[in-house]
């Protein structure tokens, strides 16, 4: 059971007030089909600055894993004259438009609709629609931005609606005069097998957690109504400027990661307000944390051809076990997945960038200035009788007993210098390695069966096989290499490490340059959080000099808060970079040494150690404040 998902559902039980469904009056009518909404076509009829919208809420049959997938029944919205949709129909108008909306409730439960109101800072009152009735509302669109509307039949607020998030849709207000550039709207929703009666049981249970584990509900996360591998595959041309609006309408936070490219977050919102980020303040990132109910607009450029991914970096949200029509190979955690699923399910989006001049021909590799061979091997009985998985540098072509380190060896390379890394699989199972944040050719990105182009796709690395990765890093910074198999044992048990890219001629000095990798100490929900593989790491830093602290979170699914403190107060540090890209000048000043860090994020800081001996504490807590682990830092 996923620790973050279960926590949100336990919160639901604490506040749950559910209406009882109406009594059955006879044989049920056939359910309407629900179609996936790609959010390309705005709903309603627009005329003379006025949008007329007719919505209906009903129960229908939905196939989130494609036509051959499992059929689910769920509540959703549709236009009166069209099919039911997941997510709900796109409401998209220009600033100044009047919206006249009618909502008909074809459910046997009362419906509370929120978000159908002006985005002008005024109070947004919900619209209550009794069963089998309809209600109307009129409003002006309000300010430009990315917003949403949603409904509930459970009485729960947006961030706790685990059973009816399909009753959610995007509401986009464009600037007047149709000046907005073209974009795509991506709405994230979730589905769970928990029923209303199970939620009532949870609300009344003495031990909510035990009952939840006993119920063991299934759940999945979706983008625009479809789960991977059925999710939409977006195609762009080399050089295209790409703009997306991403809306998180689930109960969970999602660190959204784009493979192979940096993107700019151009606006952030919460459904009621949307704040445009000026150009000078925008941060280049490869991973951005979206909270429940959060929205972002993002832009990036299709600089390299091939197949790429955009997905949540919480392993449980894209694990093969999230596939609703699961097979035995899905639950193995490391099957070859010849069906194109690439060992994933749930909330992932495929992207193909086409070079029309050379659609399938890979670029010729530059001669490597540095070649490294890395062994992937295991160590038995490392974690309560379970093996560790990890990496060791190869010196003689053989496995090195006792040489496995967690995290794997820090690979230091030079900006602009071609590097060749040969991965040798000495495990008893296959794996695949992703180069997180590195801008490289798609074929080397590390998603087996997907990365690459045409028929030249990245293979999974079978036991005894090897795979050579080539890239020339274009920027300095802190990056990650890690297994891209979304199971509960390889990543949690040590298959990760840091890549540090230095400026030409620069050397890495471990006395003042500190890589701190946050991971889990083995598989399972109760495995401890560890720093550099150690639950009680002790660090020694020089006094009176400047240090660089490189923080990496590569746990399977933890969003954490790291802090550096002396005695009971935070120390002070200066942010240098996020995901390997320099922070904007406005964010580079000294501040308290506290940082929220999600899965797949890296942060670099400068810390000036005062002269003389002192003790510091590098502490890691959950976002709720629960202590996870700490390291004593002796400065002398």
C-alpha positions as CSV (number, residue, x, y, z in Angstrom):
1,X,0.0,0.0,0.0
2,X,1.4,3.3,-1.0
3,X,2.2,5.5,2.1
4,X,1.3,8.8,0.5
5,X,-2.0,7.6,-1.1
6,X,-3.1,5.9,2.1
7,X,-2.5,9.0,4.2
8,X,-4.8,11.1,2.0
9,X,-7.5,8.5,2.2
10,X,-7.2,8.3,5.9
11,X,-7.8,12.0,6.0
12,X,-11.0,11.5,4.0
13,X,-12.4,9.1,6.6
14,X,-11.8,11.7,9.4
15,X,-14.1,14.3,7.6
16,X,-16.4,12.0,5.7
17,X,-20.1,12.9,5.5
18,X,-21.8,11.0,2.7
19,X,-25.4,11.2,1.5
20,X,-27.2,7.9,1.1
21,X,-28.1,7.0,-2.5
22,X,-31.8,7.0,-3.5
23,X,-33.6,3.7,-3.3
24,X,-33.8,1.6,-6.4
25,X,-37.1,1.8,-8.3
26,X,-36.6,-0.9,-10.9
27,X,-34.2,-2.2,-13.5
28,X,-31.3,0.2,-14.1
29,X,-31.1,1.8,-17.6
30,X,-28.0,1.0,-19.6
31,X,-25.1,3.3,-18.8
32,X,-23.7,5.8,-21.4
33,X,-20.2,5.3,-22.6
34,X,-17.6,7.8,-21.3
35,X,-15.0,9.1,-23.7
36,X,-11.5,10.4,-22.9
37,X,-11.4,14.2,-23.3
38,X,-8.1,15.5,-24.8
39,X,-9.1,19.1,-24.0
40,X,-8.7,20.3,-27.6
41,X,-12.3,21.4,-28.2
42,X,-13.9,24.0,-25.9
43,X,-17.4,23.2,-24.7
44,X,-20.5,25.3,-25.3
45,X,-21.7,27.7,-28.0
46,X,-20.0,31.2,-28.2
47,X,-21.8,34.1,-29.8
48,X,-21.4,37.9,-29.3
49,X,-19.1,37.5,-26.3
50,X,-21.5,35.1,-24.5
51,X,-20.9,31.4,-23.9
52,X,-23.9,29.2,-23.5
53,X,-23.0,25.9,-21.8
54,X,-25.3,22.9,-21.0
55,X,-23.7,20.3,-18.8
56,X,-25.1,17.1,-17.4
57,X,-23.7,14.8,-14.6
58,X,-24.4,11.1,-15.0
59,X,-23.0,7.7,-14.4
60,X,-21.3,6.0,-17.3
61,X,-18.9,3.3,-18.4
62,X,-15.3,4.3,-18.9
63,X,-12.2,2.5,-20.3
64,X,-9.2,4.4,-19.0
65,X,-6.8,1.8,-20.3
66,X,-8.1,1.9,-23.9
67,X,-10.7,-0.1,-25.8
68,X,-9.3,-3.5,-24.7
69,X,-8.9,-2.4,-21.1
70,X,-11.1,-2.8,-18.0
71,X,-14.5,-1.2,-18.0
72,X,-15.2,1.0,-15.0
73,X,-18.4,2.8,-13.9
74,X,-18.0,6.3,-12.6
75,X,-19.7,9.7,-12.4
76,X,-18.7,12.3,-15.0
77,X,-19.8,15.4,-16.8
78,X,-20.8,15.8,-20.5
79,X,-22.5,18.3,-22.6
80,X,-26.2,17.8,-22.9
81,X,-25.9,17.1,-26.6
82,X,-22.7,15.0,-26.4
83,X,-21.1,12.1,-24.6
84,X,-19.9,11.9,-21.0
85,X,-16.3,12.8,-20.7
86,X,-13.3,12.4,-18.4
87,X,-12.1,14.9,-17.6
88,X,-15.1,17.1,-17.7
89,X,-15.7,19.3,-20.8
90,X,-13.2,22.1,-21.3
91,X,-14.5,25.5,-20.5
92,X,-12.3,28.0,-22.4
93,X,-13.2,31.6,-23.1
94,X,-11.5,35.0,-23.5
95,X,-11.4,37.6,-20.7
96,X,-14.6,39.5,-20.6
97,X,-16.8,36.7,-21.8
98,X,-20.1,36.1,-20.1
99,X,-20.8,32.4,-19.3
100,X,-24.4,31.2,-19.0
101,X,-24.2,27.6,-17.7
102,X,-27.0,25.1,-17.0
103,X,-26.1,22.0,-14.9
104,X,-28.5,19.0,-15.0
105,X,-28.0,16.3,-12.4
106,X,-29.0,12.9,-13.8
107,X,-27.5,11.1,-10.7
108,X,-29.5,9.8,-7.8
109,X,-27.4,11.9,-5.4
110,X,-27.3,15.6,-4.8
111,X,-24.4,17.3,-6.7
112,X,-22.4,20.3,-5.4
113,X,-20.6,22.1,-8.2
114,X,-17.7,24.5,-7.5
115,X,-15.7,26.7,-9.7
116,X,-18.4,27.9,-12.1
117,X,-17.8,31.6,-11.2
118,X,-15.8,34.7,-12.1
119,X,-12.1,34.6,-11.5
120,X,-11.9,38.1,-10.3
121,X,-11.0,37.7,-6.6
122,X,-14.6,37.5,-5.4
123,X,-16.1,34.7,-3.4
124,X,-17.0,31.7,-5.5
125,X,-20.2,30.2,-4.2
126,X,-21.0,26.5,-5.0
127,X,-24.0,25.5,-7.0
128,X,-26.1,22.8,-5.4
129,X,-28.1,20.7,-7.8
130,X,-30.5,18.2,-6.3
131,X,-30.9,14.7,-7.9
132,X,-32.8,14.7,-11.2
133,X,-33.0,18.5,-11.3
134,X,-31.1,21.3,-13.0
135,X,-29.7,24.7,-12.0
136,X,-28.4,27.7,-13.8
137,X,-25.6,30.2,-13.2
138,X,-24.2,33.3,-15.0
139,X,-20.9,35.0,-14.5
140,X,-18.1,36.9,-16.3
141,X,-15.0,34.9,-16.9
142,X,-12.6,37.1,-15.0
143,X,-8.8,37.3,-15.3
144,X,-6.7,35.3,-17.7
145,X,-5.3,32.1,-16.3
146,X,-5.6,28.4,-15.7
147,X,-8.5,27.4,-13.5
148,X,-10.9,24.5,-13.1
149,X,-14.4,23.5,-12.0
150,X,-15.3,20.4,-10.0
151,X,-18.3,18.6,-8.4
152,X,-18.8,16.2,-5.6
153,X,-21.5,13.7,-4.6
154,X,-19.7,12.9,-1.3
155,X,-19.5,16.4,0.2
156,X,-15.7,16.3,0.3
157,X,-13.5,19.3,-0.6
158,X,-11.4,19.1,-3.8
159,X,-8.2,17.8,-2.1
160,X,-10.0,14.8,-0.5
161,X,-12.3,13.7,-3.3
162,X,-10.8,10.2,-3.9
163,X,-14.0,8.7,-5.3
164,X,-15.3,11.4,-7.6
165,X,-12.4,13.3,-9.2
166,X,-13.6,12.5,-12.7
167,X,-16.2,15.2,-12.1
168,X,-13.5,17.8,-12.7
169,X,-12.6,19.9,-15.7
170,X,-10.4,22.7,-16.9
171,X,-11.5,26.3,-17.0
172,X,-9.1,28.4,-19.1
173,X,-9.4,32.2,-19.5
174,X,-7.4,33.5,-22.4
175,X,-6.4,37.2,-22.8
176,X,-8.9,39.3,-24.7
177,X,-8.2,39.6,-28.4
178,X,-7.1,35.9,-28.8
179,X,-3.5,36.8,-28.2
180,X,-2.7,33.5,-26.4
181,X,-0.3,31.2,-28.2
182,X,-1.5,27.6,-28.9
183,X,-1.1,25.2,-26.1
184,X,-2.3,21.8,-24.7
185,X,-4.4,21.4,-21.5
186,X,-3.4,18.3,-19.4
187,X,-5.8,17.4,-16.6
188,X,-4.6,14.9,-14.0
189,X,-7.4,12.9,-12.2
190,X,-7.4,9.6,-10.2
191,X,-9.6,6.6,-9.7
192,X,-10.0,4.3,-6.7
193,X,-12.0,1.1,-6.2
194,X,-13.2,2.3,-2.8
195,X,-17.0,2.4,-2.6
196,X,-19.1,4.7,-0.6
197,X,-20.0,1.9,1.8
198,X,-16.3,1.2,2.3
199,X,-15.7,4.9,3.0
200,X,-18.5,4.8,5.7
201,X,-16.8,1.7,7.2
202,X,-13.5,3.6,7.3
203,X,-15.2,6.6,9.0
204,X,-16.5,4.3,11.8
205,X,-13.5,2.1,12.2
206,X,-11.4,2.1,15.4
207,X,-8.2,1.4,13.5
208,X,-8.6,3.2,10.2
209,X,-5.2,2.2,8.9
210,X,-5.7,-1.5,9.6
211,X,-9.0,-1.5,7.8
212,X,-7.6,0.4,4.9
213,X,-4.8,-2.2,4.4
214,X,-7.4,-5.0,4.7
215,X,-9.6,-3.3,2.0
216,X,-6.4,-3.0,-0.2
217,X,-8.2,-0.8,-2.8
218,X,-6.9,-0.5,-6.3
219,X,-6.2,3.0,-7.7
220,X,-4.6,4.7,-10.7
221,X,-3.8,8.2,-11.9
222,X,-4.6,9.5,-15.4
223,X,-3.8,12.3,-17.8
224,X,-6.8,13.5,-19.8
225,X,-8.8,10.5,-18.9
226,X,-6.3,7.8,-20.0
227,X,-3.7,5.8,-18.2
228,X,-0.4,4.6,-19.7
229,X,0.1,2.8,-22.0
230,X,-3.2,3.9,-23.5
231,X,-2.5,7.6,-22.7
232,X,-2.2,10.0,-25.6
233,X,1.1,10.2,-27.4
234,X,1.9,13.8,-28.4
235,X,3.9,14.5,-31.6
236,X,5.9,17.6,-32.3
237,X,8.4,18.7,-34.9
238,X,12.1,19.4,-34.1
239,X,12.4,23.0,-33.0
240,X,8.7,23.5,-31.9
241,X,8.0,25.7,-29.0
242,X,5.7,23.8,-26.7
243,X,3.3,25.2,-24.2
244,X,1.2,23.1,-21.7
245,X,-1.2,23.9,-19.0
246,X,-1.1,21.1,-16.3
247,X,-3.9,20.8,-13.7
248,X,-3.6,18.5,-10.7
249,X,-7.2,17.6,-9.7
250,X,-6.3,14.6,-7.6
251,X,-5.8,14.2,-3.8
252,X,-2.1,13.7,-4.2
253,X,1.0,15.8,-4.8
254,X,2.8,15.0,-8.1
255,X,6.5,15.8,-8.9
256,X,6.1,16.1,-12.7
257,X,9.2,15.2,-14.6
258,X,10.1,15.8,-18.2
259,X,12.7,13.5,-19.7
260,X,15.5,15.0,-21.7
261,X,14.6,18.7,-21.6
262,X,14.4,21.6,-19.2
263,X,11.1,23.5,-19.0
264,X,10.1,26.9,-17.7
265,X,7.2,27.3,-15.3
266,X,5.4,30.4,-16.6
267,X,2.5,30.5,-14.2
268,X,1.3,28.9,-11.0
269,X,-2.3,28.7,-9.7
270,X,-4.6,27.1,-7.2
271,X,-7.9,27.2,-9.0
272,X,-9.0,30.5,-7.6
273,X,-6.0,32.6,-8.6
274,X,-3.2,32.3,-11.2
275,X,0.1,34.1,-11.0
276,X,2.2,34.7,-14.1
277,X,5.9,34.4,-13.4
278,X,7.9,37.2,-15.1
279,X,10.7,36.1,-17.4
280,X,13.5,37.1,-15.1
281,X,12.1,35.0,-12.2
282,X,11.4,31.8,-14.1
283,X,13.3,28.7,-13.1
284,X,14.5,26.1,-15.6
285,X,13.6,22.7,-14.2
286,X,13.2,19.1,-15.2
287,X,10.9,18.3,-12.2
288,X,8.2,20.5,-10.6
289,X,6.0,19.6,-7.6
290,X,2.3,20.2,-8.2
291,X,0.2,20.1,-5.0
292,X,-3.4,18.8,-5.0
293,X,-5.5,21.5,-6.7
294,X,-2.4,23.1,-8.1
295,X,-2.0,24.3,-11.7
296,X,1.0,25.4,-13.8
297,X,1.7,26.7,-17.3
298,X,5.0,25.5,-18.7
299,X,6.9,26.0,-21.9
300,X,9.9,24.2,-23.5
301,X,11.5,23.7,-26.9
302,X,11.7,20.4,-28.8
303,X,15.5,20.5,-29.2
304,X,16.2,16.8,-29.9
305,X,14.2,14.1,-31.8
306,X,13.0,10.8,-30.5
307,X,10.6,9.5,-27.9
308,X,10.4,11.1,-24.4
309,X,8.2,11.0,-21.3
310,X,6.3,13.4,-19.0
311,X,5.3,11.6,-15.8
312,X,4.9,11.8,-12.1
313,X,8.1,10.8,-10.4
314,X,6.5,9.0,-7.5
315,X,7.1,5.4,-8.4
316,X,3.8,4.1,-7.1
317,X,1.9,6.4,-9.4
318,X,3.4,4.9,-12.5
319,X,4.2,1.4,-11.3
320,X,3.1,-1.7,-13.3
321,X,0.8,-2.5,-10.4
322,X,-1.3,0.5,-11.2
323,X,-2.5,-1.2,-14.4
324,X,-6.2,-2.1,-13.7
325,X,-6.2,-5.0,-16.1
326,X,-3.0,-6.3,-14.5
327,X,-1.1,-9.4,-15.7
328,X,1.4,-11.5,-13.8
329,X,4.3,-9.8,-15.7
330,X,3.0,-6.4,-14.5
331,X,3.4,-7.5,-10.9
332,X,6.8,-9.0,-11.4
333,X,8.2,-5.5,-11.4
334,X,10.8,-6.2,-14.0
335,X,9.2,-7.9,-17.0
336,X,10.3,-7.0,-20.5
337,X,6.9,-5.5,-21.3
338,X,6.9,-6.2,-25.0
339,X,3.4,-4.6,-25.3
340,X,5.0,-1.1,-25.2
341,X,4.2,-0.3,-21.6
342,X,8.0,0.1,-20.8
343,X,7.3,-1.2,-17.3
344,X,4.9,1.6,-16.5
345,X,1.2,2.3,-15.9
346,X,-0.9,5.2,-14.7
347,X,0.1,8.9,-15.1
348,X,2.6,9.1,-17.9
349,X,2.4,10.9,-21.3
350,X,4.4,9.9,-24.3
351,X,6.1,12.5,-26.5
352,X,7.6,12.0,-30.0
353,X,9.7,14.7,-31.6
354,X,10.2,14.2,-35.3
355,X,13.1,15.5,-37.3
356,X,11.5,15.7,-40.7
357,X,14.9,15.9,-42.4
358,X,16.3,12.8,-40.7
359,X,13.3,11.0,-39.1
360,X,15.0,7.8,-37.9
361,X,18.8,8.3,-38.3
362,X,20.7,8.7,-35.0
363,X,23.4,11.2,-34.7
364,X,26.9,10.0,-35.0
365,X,28.6,9.9,-31.5
366,X,31.5,12.1,-30.9
367,X,34.7,10.3,-29.8
368,X,34.5,10.0,-26.0
369,X,37.0,12.0,-24.0
370,X,36.3,9.8,-21.0
371,X,35.1,6.2,-20.8
372,X,33.7,4.5,-17.7
373,X,32.4,1.0,-17.0
374,X,29.9,0.6,-14.3
375,X,28.8,-2.8,-12.9
376,X,25.3,-3.3,-11.7
377,X,25.3,-5.9,-9.0
378,X,23.6,-7.0,-5.8
379,X,24.7,-7.8,-2.3
380,X,22.7,-10.4,-0.3
381,X,21.1,-9.9,3.1
382,X,21.8,-6.1,3.2
383,X,18.3,-5.1,4.3
384,X,16.8,-7.5,6.9
385,X,17.6,-10.5,4.8
386,X,16.8,-8.8,1.5
387,X,19.5,-7.9,-1.1
388,X,20.9,-4.5,-1.9
389,X,21.1,-3.4,-5.5
390,X,23.6,-0.9,-6.8
391,X,26.7,0.1,-8.8
392,X,30.4,-0.3,-8.6
393,X,33.1,1.1,-10.9
394,X,34.7,-1.7,-12.9
395,X,38.5,-2.1,-12.9
396,X,39.0,-5.6,-14.3
397,X,35.8,-6.6,-16.0
398,X,34.6,-8.7,-13.1
399,X,32.1,-8.2,-10.3
400,X,33.7,-6.6,-7.3
401,X,32.6,-8.3,-4.1
402,X,32.0,-5.8,-1.3
403,X,32.5,-2.9,-3.7
404,X,28.8,-2.0,-4.1
405,X,28.1,1.4,-2.7
406,X,24.8,3.1,-1.9
407,X,24.4,5.5,-3.5
408,X,26.4,4.4,-6.5
409,X,29.7,6.2,-7.2
410,X,29.4,9.9,-8.0
411,X,30.2,10.2,-11.7
412,X,32.1,13.5,-12.4
413,X,32.2,14.7,-16.0
414,X,33.1,18.0,-17.7
415,X,30.7,20.3,-19.5
416,X,31.1,19.9,-23.2
417,X,33.2,16.8,-22.9
418,X,31.9,13.6,-24.6
419,X,31.5,10.8,-22.1
420,X,30.9,7.0,-22.7
421,X,29.4,5.0,-19.8
422,X,29.1,1.2,-20.3
423,X,26.6,-0.4,-18.0
424,X,27.2,-4.1,-17.3
425,X,24.4,-6.1,-15.7
426,X,25.7,-8.6,-13.1
427,X,22.3,-8.9,-11.5
428,X,20.0,-11.9,-11.7
429,X,17.3,-9.7,-13.3
430,X,16.9,-7.1,-16.0
431,X,17.1,-3.4,-15.4
432,X,17.2,-0.1,-17.3
433,X,19.0,3.1,-16.2
434,X,17.7,6.6,-16.7
435,X,19.9,9.7,-16.8
436,X,17.7,12.1,-15.0
437,X,18.1,15.8,-16.1
438,X,20.8,15.0,-18.6
439,X,20.2,16.4,-22.1
440,X,21.1,13.5,-24.4
441,X,20.0,11.6,-27.4
442,X,16.7,9.8,-26.8
443,X,18.1,6.3,-27.4
444,X,20.3,6.7,-24.3
445,X,17.6,8.2,-22.0
446,X,16.9,4.8,-20.5
447,X,13.2,3.9,-20.9
448,X,13.4,0.4,-22.3
449,X,11.1,-0.2,-25.2
450,X,10.3,3.5,-25.6
451,X,13.4,5.7,-25.7
452,X,14.8,6.1,-29.2
453,X,13.1,6.6,-32.5
454,X,11.4,4.4,-35.1
455,X,12.5,0.7,-34.7
456,X,15.7,1.7,-32.8
457,X,14.4,1.6,-29.2
458,X,16.4,1.2,-26.0
459,X,16.6,-2.4,-24.9
460,X,16.1,-3.6,-21.4
461,X,19.5,-4.7,-20.0
462,X,19.2,-8.4,-19.4
463,X,21.4,-10.3,-16.9
464,X,24.9,-10.7,-18.4
465,X,24.3,-8.0,-21.0
466,X,25.8,-4.5,-21.3
467,X,24.6,-1.2,-22.7
468,X,26.8,1.8,-23.6
469,X,25.4,5.3,-23.0
470,X,27.0,8.3,-24.8
471,X,26.3,12.0,-24.1
472,X,28.0,15.4,-24.0
473,X,26.6,17.4,-21.1
474,X,25.8,21.0,-22.2
475,X,25.6,22.5,-18.6
476,X,27.1,22.1,-15.2
477,X,25.1,21.0,-12.3
478,X,23.9,18.1,-10.2
479,X,22.0,15.2,-11.9
480,X,20.9,11.6,-11.2
481,X,21.3,8.2,-12.6
482,X,18.8,5.6,-11.4
483,X,16.9,2.5,-12.4
484,X,13.8,3.2,-14.4
485,X,12.0,0.1,-13.3
486,X,9.1,1.2,-11.1
487,X,9.1,-1.6,-8.6
488,X,9.5,-1.7,-4.9
489,X,13.0,-3.2,-4.7
490,X,15.6,-1.9,-7.2
491,X,15.3,1.8,-6.5
492,X,14.5,1.5,-2.8
493,X,17.5,-0.9,-2.4
494,X,20.2,1.3,-3.9
495,X,20.1,1.6,-7.7
496,X,20.8,5.3,-7.9
497,X,23.7,7.7,-7.9
498,X,24.7,11.3,-8.7
499,X,26.2,12.8,-11.8
500,X,28.2,16.0,-11.2
501,X,29.0,18.0,-14.3
502,X,31.9,20.5,-13.8
503,X,33.1,23.4,-15.8
504,X,36.1,22.6,-18.1
505,X,39.2,22.5,-16.0
506,X,37.3,22.4,-12.7
507,X,38.1,19.6,-10.2
508,X,35.7,18.0,-7.8
509,X,36.9,18.5,-4.2
510,X,35.0,16.2,-1.7
511,X,36.4,18.2,1.2
512,X,34.2,21.2,0.2
513,X,31.8,19.7,-2.3
514,X,29.2,17.5,-0.7
515,X,26.7,15.2,-2.5
516,X,23.9,14.3,-0.2
517,X,21.5,11.7,-1.7
518,X,18.2,11.0,0.1
519,X,17.0,7.5,-0.4
520,X,15.2,4.6,1.2
521,X,17.1,1.9,3.1
522,X,15.5,-1.1,1.4
523,X,12.1,-2.2,0.1
524,X,8.8,-1.9,1.9
525,X,6.7,0.8,3.4
526,X,8.6,0.7,6.7
527,X,12.1,1.1,5.3
528,X,14.0,4.0,6.8
529,X,14.9,7.2,5.0
530,X,18.7,7.2,4.6
531,X,21.3,9.8,3.7
532,X,24.0,8.4,1.3
533,X,22.7,5.0,2.2
534,X,23.3,5.5,5.9
535,X,20.6,5.9,8.6
536,X,23.1,7.7,10.9
537,X,25.5,9.5,8.5
538,X,28.3,11.4,10.1
539,X,29.9,14.2,8.1
540,X,33.1,16.3,8.7
541,X,33.4,19.7,7.1
542,X,36.3,22.2,7.2
543,X,35.8,25.3,9.3
544,X,36.2,28.8,7.8
545,X,35.7,27.9,4.1
546,X,32.9,27.9,1.6
547,X,31.1,24.6,0.9
548,X,28.8,23.4,-1.8
549,X,25.9,21.2,-0.7
550,X,24.2,19.1,-3.4
551,X,20.9,17.7,-2.3
552,X,19.2,14.9,-4.2
553,X,15.9,13.2,-3.4
554,X,15.6,9.8,-5.1
555,X,13.4,8.0,-2.7
556,X,10.6,6.0,-4.4
557,X,7.9,8.4,-3.3
558,X,8.7,10.8,-0.5
559,X,8.2,14.6,-0.5
560,X,10.5,15.8,2.2
561,X,11.9,18.9,4.0
562,X,15.7,19.1,4.5
563,X,17.2,21.6,6.8
564,X,20.7,22.5,8.0
565,X,20.8,23.9,11.6
566,X,23.1,24.8,14.4
567,X,21.6,24.2,17.8
568,X,17.9,25.0,17.5
569,X,18.0,27.5,14.6
570,X,18.5,27.0,10.9
571,X,21.8,27.9,9.4
572,X,22.0,30.2,6.4
573,X,22.8,29.2,2.9
574,X,22.5,30.6,-0.7
575,X,20.7,28.7,-3.4
576,X,22.8,28.1,-6.5
577,X,20.8,25.8,-8.8
578,X,17.7,23.6,-9.1
579,X,17.9,20.4,-11.2
580,X,21.2,21.6,-12.5
581,X,20.1,25.0,-13.8
582,X,21.1,28.2,-12.0
583,X,18.4,29.9,-9.9
584,X,17.2,33.3,-11.1
585,X,19.1,36.2,-9.5
586,X,16.1,37.2,-7.5
587,X,16.2,33.8,-5.7
588,X,19.9,33.6,-5.1
589,X,20.2,35.6,-1.8
590,X,21.1,34.1,1.6
591,X,18.2,32.5,3.4
592,X,17.4,30.0,6.2
593,X,18.7,26.6,5.3
594,X,15.4,24.9,4.8
595,X,14.2,23.3,1.6
596,X,11.2,21.2,0.5
597,X,12.6,18.6,-2.0
598,X,10.4,16.2,-4.0
599,X,11.3,13.0,-5.7
600,X,13.5,13.6,-8.7
601,X,14.6,17.1,-7.6
602,X,18.1,18.3,-7.0
603,X,19.1,21.6,-5.2
604,X,22.6,23.1,-4.8
605,X,23.5,25.5,-2.1
606,X,26.5,27.5,-0.9
607,X,27.3,27.4,2.9
608,X,30.0,29.5,4.5
609,X,31.3,27.6,7.5
610,X,32.4,29.9,10.3
611,X,35.8,29.5,11.9
612,X,36.2,27.3,14.9
613,X,34.6,24.0,15.8
614,X,30.8,23.5,15.9
615,X,28.2,20.9,15.3
616,X,25.5,21.1,12.7
617,X,22.5,18.9,12.0
618,X,21.3,18.0,8.5
619,X,17.8,16.9,9.2
620,X,15.1,15.4,7.0
621,X,11.4,15.5,7.9
622,X,8.1,14.8,6.2
623,X,6.1,17.8,5.0
624,X,3.8,17.2,8.0
625,X,6.9,17.6,10.3
626,X,7.5,14.0,11.1
627,X,11.2,13.2,11.8
628,X,12.7,10.9,9.1
629,X,16.5,11.0,9.6
630,X,19.4,13.2,10.3
631,X,23.1,13.5,9.9
632,X,25.5,15.1,12.3
633,X,27.9,17.5,10.6
634,X,31.1,18.2,12.5
635,X,32.7,21.5,11.4
636,X,36.4,21.8,12.5
